[in-house]
């Protein structure tokens, strides 16, 4: 779950800590760069995580193609920590697949890694734990139609437009931006939107690019064409990673219900455990339909009807063809029309610091944090500016620059002074 507070995750007991360094989204390189340049901090954070959950063992999952990273990291590994080479496929970074690939265990539908005896942490989280300092900056890759694809350490709250300029700016006059990744990202509504603690990538594309067109479609358009054009080929289900893992998810059944006006029970029954990886929509479907969004739209109804998994975890078995239906990243890049862009992202210093940051009070799962500062307060970088409400799942927010607090509403603005 993106933005799930790490402190809550590490309160559970686990037999093993898994480091998710797969980063299977096309064009993104943040985790690989951190493993290469911040290994001591990551390993220090990993040791703390192991101690918290009581795990005697840890495994770092990283794509086998990154020989330089594996070679550099291996001599630094302490006792009880090893590397597991992952295939260069999508979505290798899905934590359900990661747990199964490394441990052989399957997280039950609707479950968490702890249900399989594992705790999963991402690379940047462990770096932050190892540094033992407030989280004020975010590592992210800026890719696509930019002059210099790079990975940057940007202050949380810095505007997306400023980050793009730090990568040399867009190379096309009319462009749009995907936040998070080509497969599981979202359209950036404004270049003034701030960098959040969960953002891992910024992809700049021409406004006419097929991905931008796909992400711009409304639910009304998706629903209308989905009802009329689905030919029930089952490719969306046959390539679904959660279906191949043995979970009760069948996107084609949701499309069938959409097409034939079936009851809501039929529509939602196969959708609740969709992981929203978008493989069905952006790779599998030959008609350019949107099974993922059909599943997403049906999830609230599925929860309301209580259509949860009723079986036993030991009943779940992977599909016999699962290993042969993984999607190579290289093929995915071609399918998405991204092959013209440089697939690199070296870690470089931010060329200049922003004069203003805007820090949303909700950058995580759970409830928004509550501001503990007021307009006009002077703060220093690292100061606590918002904290969780009592007994609420949330995360602390710290100032990412020194300055004067401006507006305080759903976000806290800090101006350089």
C-alpha positions as CSV (number, residue, x, y, z in Angstrom):
1,X,0.0,0.0,0.0
2,X,1.6,3.3,-1.1
3,X,2.4,5.5,1.8
4,X,1.6,3.0,4.5
5,X,3.4,4.3,7.7
6,X,6.6,2.3,8.2
7,X,6.3,2.4,12.0
8,X,3.0,0.5,11.8
9,X,4.5,-2.0,9.4
10,X,7.5,-2.8,11.6
11,X,5.4,-3.4,14.7
12,X,4.5,-6.9,13.4
13,X,6.7,-9.9,13.8
14,X,8.2,-11.5,10.7
15,X,10.7,-14.3,9.8
16,X,12.3,-12.3,7.0
17,X,12.6,-8.7,5.8
18,X,12.4,-8.3,2.0
19,X,14.0,-5.3,0.4
20,X,11.9,-4.3,-2.7
21,X,14.5,-3.0,-5.2
22,X,12.7,-4.3,-8.3
23,X,11.5,-0.9,-9.5
24,X,9.8,-2.5,-12.5
25,X,8.1,0.7,-13.8
26,X,9.7,1.5,-17.2
27,X,12.3,4.3,-17.3
28,X,12.6,4.6,-13.5
29,X,16.0,4.2,-11.8
30,X,15.7,5.6,-8.3
31,X,16.0,2.3,-6.3
32,X,18.9,1.1,-8.4
33,X,20.8,4.4,-7.9
34,X,20.2,4.3,-4.2
35,X,21.5,0.8,-3.9
36,X,24.6,1.9,-5.8
37,X,25.2,5.1,-3.9
38,X,23.6,4.8,-0.5
39,X,24.2,1.2,0.4
40,X,25.7,1.9,3.9
41,X,22.6,3.8,5.0
42,X,20.3,1.2,3.4
43,X,22.0,-1.6,5.2
44,X,21.9,0.3,8.5
45,X,18.2,0.8,8.0
46,X,17.8,-2.8,7.1
47,X,19.4,-4.0,10.3
48,X,17.0,-1.7,12.3
49,X,14.1,-3.2,10.5
50,X,15.2,-6.7,11.1
51,X,15.6,-6.0,14.8
52,X,12.1,-4.4,15.0
53,X,10.3,-7.4,13.5
54,X,12.6,-10.0,15.0
55,X,13.8,-11.3,11.6
56,X,17.1,-13.2,11.5
57,X,17.2,-13.0,7.8
58,X,16.9,-10.4,5.1
59,X,16.8,-10.6,1.3
60,X,17.4,-7.8,-1.2
61,X,15.4,-8.3,-4.4
62,X,17.0,-6.5,-7.4
63,X,16.8,-7.2,-11.1
64,X,19.5,-9.6,-12.3
65,X,20.4,-7.3,-15.2
66,X,22.0,-4.7,-12.8
67,X,25.3,-6.5,-12.5
68,X,27.2,-3.4,-11.5
69,X,24.9,-2.9,-8.5
70,X,25.0,-6.5,-7.4
71,X,28.8,-6.6,-7.7
72,X,29.1,-3.4,-5.7
73,X,26.6,-4.4,-3.0
74,X,27.6,-8.0,-2.4
75,X,30.9,-7.3,-0.5
76,X,29.0,-5.0,1.8
77,X,26.4,-7.5,2.9
78,X,26.4,-8.4,6.6
79,X,25.7,-11.9,7.9
80,X,22.1,-12.9,7.4
81,X,21.5,-10.7,4.4
82,X,21.6,-11.9,0.8
83,X,20.6,-10.8,-2.7
84,X,17.9,-12.4,-4.8
85,X,18.2,-11.7,-8.5
86,X,14.8,-10.8,-10.0
87,X,13.7,-11.2,-13.6
88,X,13.5,-8.0,-15.7
89,X,9.7,-8.3,-16.0
90,X,6.7,-6.3,-15.0
91,X,5.3,-6.2,-12.3
92,X,8.3,-7.8,-10.5
93,X,8.0,-5.1,-7.8
94,X,4.5,-6.0,-6.8
95,X,5.0,-7.1,-3.2
96,X,2.7,-10.2,-3.6
97,X,4.9,-11.4,-6.4
98,X,8.1,-10.4,-4.6
99,X,7.1,-12.5,-1.5
100,X,6.3,-15.5,-3.7
101,X,9.4,-15.2,-5.8
102,X,11.7,-15.1,-2.8
103,X,10.0,-17.2,-0.2
104,X,7.7,-19.4,-2.3
105,X,4.8,-18.4,-0.1
106,X,1.6,-16.8,-1.3
107,X,0.0,-13.8,0.5
108,X,-3.7,-14.6,0.7
109,X,-6.2,-12.4,-1.1
110,X,-6.7,-9.2,0.8
111,X,-3.8,-10.1,3.1
112,X,-0.5,-8.5,3.9
113,X,3.2,-9.7,3.7
114,X,3.1,-10.5,7.4
115,X,0.5,-13.2,6.6
116,X,3.3,-15.0,4.8
117,X,5.8,-14.3,7.6
118,X,7.5,-11.4,5.7
119,X,8.0,-7.6,6.1
120,X,8.5,-5.8,2.8
121,X,10.4,-2.4,2.8
122,X,11.4,-0.3,-0.1
123,X,14.9,0.8,-0.6
124,X,14.4,4.5,0.1
125,X,12.5,3.8,3.3
126,X,15.5,1.8,4.6
127,X,17.9,4.6,3.6
128,X,15.8,7.1,5.6
129,X,15.7,4.8,8.6
130,X,19.5,4.3,8.3
131,X,20.1,8.0,8.2
132,X,18.0,8.5,11.4
133,X,16.8,11.9,10.4
134,X,13.4,13.5,9.6
135,X,12.3,12.7,6.0
136,X,12.5,16.1,4.2
137,X,13.6,15.1,0.7
138,X,12.4,12.6,-1.9
139,X,14.5,10.7,-4.4
140,X,12.8,10.5,-7.8
141,X,13.6,9.8,-11.4
142,X,12.7,12.4,-14.1
143,X,12.4,10.7,-17.5
144,X,10.9,10.8,-20.9
145,X,10.9,14.0,-23.0
146,X,13.4,15.9,-20.9
147,X,16.9,17.2,-21.8
148,X,18.7,15.1,-19.2
149,X,16.9,12.1,-17.6
150,X,18.2,12.0,-14.0
151,X,17.5,10.9,-10.5
152,X,17.3,13.8,-8.1
153,X,17.0,14.3,-4.3
154,X,14.3,17.0,-4.2
155,X,12.8,18.7,-1.2
156,X,9.3,17.4,-0.3
157,X,6.9,20.2,-1.4
158,X,9.0,21.4,-4.3
159,X,6.8,22.0,-7.4
160,X,6.8,19.4,-10.2
161,X,7.6,22.1,-12.7
162,X,10.8,23.1,-10.9
163,X,11.9,19.4,-10.7
164,X,11.4,19.1,-14.5
165,X,13.5,22.2,-15.0
166,X,16.2,20.7,-12.9
167,X,16.3,17.9,-15.5
168,X,16.9,20.4,-18.2
169,X,13.3,21.0,-19.0
170,X,10.9,19.4,-21.5
171,X,12.2,18.8,-25.0
172,X,8.8,19.3,-26.6
173,X,6.7,22.5,-26.5
174,X,3.4,20.8,-25.8
175,X,3.8,18.2,-23.0
176,X,2.0,16.5,-20.2
177,X,3.3,14.7,-17.1
178,X,2.7,11.4,-15.5
179,X,3.4,11.1,-11.8
180,X,4.6,7.8,-10.4
181,X,5.2,5.8,-13.6
182,X,3.9,4.9,-17.0
183,X,1.9,1.9,-15.7
184,X,0.5,2.9,-12.3
185,X,0.9,6.7,-12.4
186,X,-1.6,9.5,-12.8
187,X,-1.8,12.6,-14.9
188,X,-0.3,15.7,-13.2
189,X,-3.1,18.3,-13.1
190,X,-0.7,21.2,-12.7
191,X,3.1,21.9,-12.7
192,X,2.5,23.6,-9.4
193,X,1.6,20.3,-7.8
194,X,4.1,19.5,-5.0
195,X,6.5,16.6,-4.7
196,X,5.1,14.2,-2.1
197,X,6.8,11.6,0.1
198,X,5.4,8.8,-2.0
199,X,6.4,10.1,-5.4
200,X,9.0,8.0,-7.2
201,X,9.0,9.2,-10.7
202,X,8.1,12.0,-13.1
203,X,7.6,11.1,-16.8
204,X,7.3,13.9,-19.3
205,X,5.6,13.0,-22.6
206,X,4.2,14.9,-25.6
207,X,0.5,15.7,-25.0
208,X,-0.3,13.6,-28.1
209,X,1.4,10.5,-26.8
210,X,-0.8,7.4,-26.5
211,X,-0.3,7.1,-22.8
212,X,-1.4,10.7,-22.2
213,X,-4.5,10.0,-24.3
214,X,-5.3,6.8,-22.4
215,X,-4.9,8.5,-19.0
216,X,-7.1,11.4,-20.1
217,X,-10.2,9.3,-20.8
218,X,-13.2,9.8,-18.5
219,X,-15.0,6.9,-16.9
220,X,-18.0,7.7,-19.1
221,X,-15.8,7.1,-22.2
222,X,-14.2,4.0,-20.7
223,X,-17.6,2.6,-19.8
224,X,-19.2,3.4,-23.2
225,X,-16.5,1.8,-25.4
226,X,-16.0,-1.1,-23.0
227,X,-19.7,-2.1,-23.4
228,X,-19.5,-2.1,-27.1
229,X,-16.1,-3.4,-28.1
230,X,-14.9,-6.2,-25.8
231,X,-14.5,-9.4,-27.7
232,X,-14.1,-11.6,-24.6
233,X,-10.6,-12.9,-25.6
234,X,-9.6,-13.3,-21.9
235,X,-6.1,-11.9,-22.6
236,X,-6.6,-9.4,-19.7
237,X,-7.2,-12.3,-17.3
238,X,-4.6,-14.7,-18.8
239,X,-1.8,-12.1,-18.3
240,X,-3.1,-10.8,-14.9
241,X,-0.2,-11.3,-12.4
242,X,-2.6,-11.8,-9.4
243,X,-4.7,-14.3,-11.4
244,X,-1.5,-16.2,-12.3
245,X,-0.7,-16.2,-8.6
246,X,-3.9,-18.0,-7.9
247,X,-6.0,-15.1,-6.6
248,X,-9.7,-14.8,-7.5
249,X,-9.4,-12.0,-10.0
250,X,-10.7,-12.2,-13.6
251,X,-10.8,-8.9,-15.4
252,X,-12.5,-10.4,-18.4
253,X,-15.5,-11.4,-16.2
254,X,-15.9,-7.7,-15.2
255,X,-15.7,-6.7,-18.9
256,X,-18.3,-9.3,-19.7
257,X,-20.7,-8.0,-17.0
258,X,-20.1,-4.5,-18.3
259,X,-20.9,-5.6,-21.9
260,X,-24.1,-7.6,-21.1
261,X,-25.5,-5.6,-18.2
262,X,-25.1,-8.3,-15.7
263,X,-26.1,-7.9,-12.0
264,X,-23.8,-5.9,-9.8
265,X,-22.9,-9.1,-8.0
266,X,-21.5,-10.5,-11.2
267,X,-19.7,-7.3,-12.1
268,X,-17.9,-6.9,-8.8
269,X,-17.2,-10.5,-7.9
270,X,-14.0,-10.8,-9.9
271,X,-12.6,-7.3,-9.3
272,X,-11.9,-6.9,-5.6
273,X,-8.4,-8.3,-5.7
274,X,-7.1,-6.3,-8.7
275,X,-3.7,-4.9,-7.8
276,X,-4.2,-2.1,-10.4
277,X,-0.9,-2.8,-12.2
278,X,-2.6,-1.8,-15.5
279,X,-1.0,-4.7,-17.4
280,X,-4.5,-5.7,-18.6
281,X,-5.2,-2.3,-20.0
282,X,-1.9,-1.1,-21.3
283,X,-0.4,-4.4,-22.6
284,X,-2.9,-7.3,-22.8
285,X,-6.1,-5.9,-24.3
286,X,-6.0,-6.0,-28.2
287,X,-9.0,-3.6,-28.4
288,X,-7.4,-0.8,-26.3
289,X,-10.1,-1.1,-23.6
290,X,-9.6,-0.4,-19.9
291,X,-10.2,-3.5,-17.8
292,X,-8.2,-2.0,-14.9
293,X,-10.5,0.9,-14.5
294,X,-13.6,-1.3,-14.8
295,X,-12.2,-3.3,-11.9
296,X,-11.3,-0.2,-9.9
297,X,-14.8,1.3,-10.4
298,X,-16.4,-1.9,-9.1
299,X,-14.2,-2.3,-6.0
300,X,-16.4,-0.1,-3.6
301,X,-19.5,-2.2,-4.5
302,X,-17.5,-5.4,-4.0
303,X,-16.5,-4.3,-0.5
304,X,-20.1,-3.1,0.3
305,X,-21.4,-6.5,-0.7
306,X,-18.8,-8.3,1.3
307,X,-17.5,-10.3,-1.7
308,X,-14.3,-11.3,0.0
309,X,-12.2,-14.4,-0.4
310,X,-13.9,-17.2,1.6
311,X,-11.4,-20.0,1.0
312,X,-8.3,-21.2,2.9
313,X,-4.9,-19.8,2.0
314,X,-3.5,-23.2,1.4
315,X,-6.1,-23.7,-1.4
316,X,-4.3,-21.0,-3.5
317,X,-2.0,-22.4,-6.1
318,X,-0.2,-20.4,-8.9
319,X,-1.2,-21.0,-12.5
320,X,1.0,-23.6,-14.2
321,X,1.9,-21.1,-16.9
322,X,2.7,-18.2,-14.5
323,X,6.4,-18.3,-15.1
324,X,6.0,-18.1,-18.9
325,X,3.5,-15.2,-18.9
326,X,5.7,-12.6,-17.3
327,X,6.1,-9.5,-19.4
328,X,9.7,-8.5,-20.2
329,X,10.3,-4.8,-19.5
330,X,11.8,-4.4,-22.9
331,X,8.6,-5.5,-24.7
332,X,6.6,-3.4,-22.4
333,X,8.6,-0.3,-23.2
334,X,8.0,-0.9,-26.9
335,X,4.3,-1.5,-26.4
336,X,3.9,1.7,-24.4
337,X,5.7,3.8,-27.1
338,X,8.6,4.7,-24.8
339,X,11.5,3.2,-26.8
340,X,12.5,6.7,-28.2
341,X,13.4,8.0,-24.7
342,X,16.7,7.3,-23.0
343,X,16.3,4.6,-20.4
344,X,18.9,6.1,-17.9
345,X,18.6,8.0,-14.6
346,X,22.0,8.7,-12.9
347,X,21.8,10.2,-9.4
348,X,22.9,13.9,-9.6
349,X,22.7,16.8,-7.2
350,X,19.8,19.2,-7.5
351,X,21.2,22.3,-9.3
352,X,19.3,24.8,-7.1
353,X,17.0,24.8,-4.1
354,X,13.4,26.1,-4.3
355,X,12.3,29.4,-2.7
356,X,9.0,27.9,-1.6
357,X,7.6,24.5,-0.8
358,X,4.1,23.3,-0.2
359,X,3.7,20.2,2.0
360,X,0.2,18.4,1.9
361,X,-1.0,17.2,5.2
362,X,-2.1,13.9,3.6
363,X,0.8,12.2,1.8
364,X,0.3,8.7,3.2
365,X,-2.3,6.1,3.9
366,X,-4.8,6.8,6.7
367,X,-5.8,10.2,8.1
368,X,-4.2,13.6,7.3
369,X,-1.7,14.8,9.8
370,X,-2.6,17.8,11.9
371,X,-0.6,21.0,11.6
372,X,1.5,22.0,14.7
373,X,2.6,25.3,13.2
374,X,0.8,28.6,12.4
375,X,1.2,31.2,9.7
376,X,4.1,33.4,10.5
377,X,6.1,30.8,12.4
378,X,9.7,30.5,11.6
379,X,10.9,26.9,11.0
380,X,14.1,25.2,10.3
381,X,14.6,22.3,7.9
382,X,13.7,19.1,9.7
383,X,11.4,20.7,12.2
384,X,8.1,18.9,12.9
385,X,5.3,20.8,11.3
386,X,2.4,18.2,11.4
387,X,1.7,15.1,13.5
388,X,-0.8,12.3,13.5
389,X,-4.0,12.8,15.5
390,X,-4.4,10.6,18.6
391,X,-5.1,7.0,17.7
392,X,-5.1,7.8,14.0
393,X,-3.1,6.0,11.3
394,X,-0.9,8.8,9.8
395,X,2.7,10.0,9.5
396,X,4.7,12.9,10.7
397,X,5.6,15.7,8.3
398,X,8.7,17.8,8.7
399,X,9.8,21.1,7.1
400,X,11.9,20.4,4.0
401,X,13.5,23.9,4.1
402,X,14.0,26.7,6.5
403,X,11.8,29.7,6.3
404,X,8.5,31.3,7.3
405,X,5.2,29.4,7.4
406,X,2.7,30.8,5.0
407,X,-0.8,29.3,4.4
408,X,-1.9,26.4,6.6
409,X,-5.0,24.6,5.3
410,X,-4.9,21.2,3.6
411,X,-1.2,21.9,3.1
412,X,1.5,23.9,4.8
413,X,3.5,26.4,2.7
414,X,7.0,27.5,3.7
415,X,8.6,30.6,2.1
416,X,12.3,31.1,2.0
417,X,13.4,33.9,4.4
